[in-house]
Amino acid sequence: MLIQGIVQVVALTVLRRRQPNLNRPYRMWLYPLPSIIALVGWAYVYYSSGPLPILFSLAWVAVGGVAYLLWARFIEHTWPFGPKEIKEEYLENPTEAEVSA
């Protein structure tokens, strides 16, 4: 749960930097300050949990990464980190009805 919170904060920042013009349903007030505060808070909680839970969580993430790579190789028959075409409905040109709304 802690690693997920940290990764979500990082993913938000990466998405906003890579696709700044993406239509979003809301705006984050004082961005990126809330993200930084959340990242520092999650990092503190993670660090204060002690060495054994940290080791277990890192081992669990490693097992999940290996399982994902095996799934991609033998089930999907693809390299998961290769270039992909991203087509999202928010990136398309808006219709005239959406612009006037």
Secondary structure as UniProt FT lines:
FT   HELIX           2..18
FT   TURN            20..21
FT   TURN            29..32
FT   HELIX           33..48
FT   HELIX           51..71
FT   HELIX           72..76
FT   TURN            80..81
FT   HELIX           89..91
FT   HELIX           96..100
//
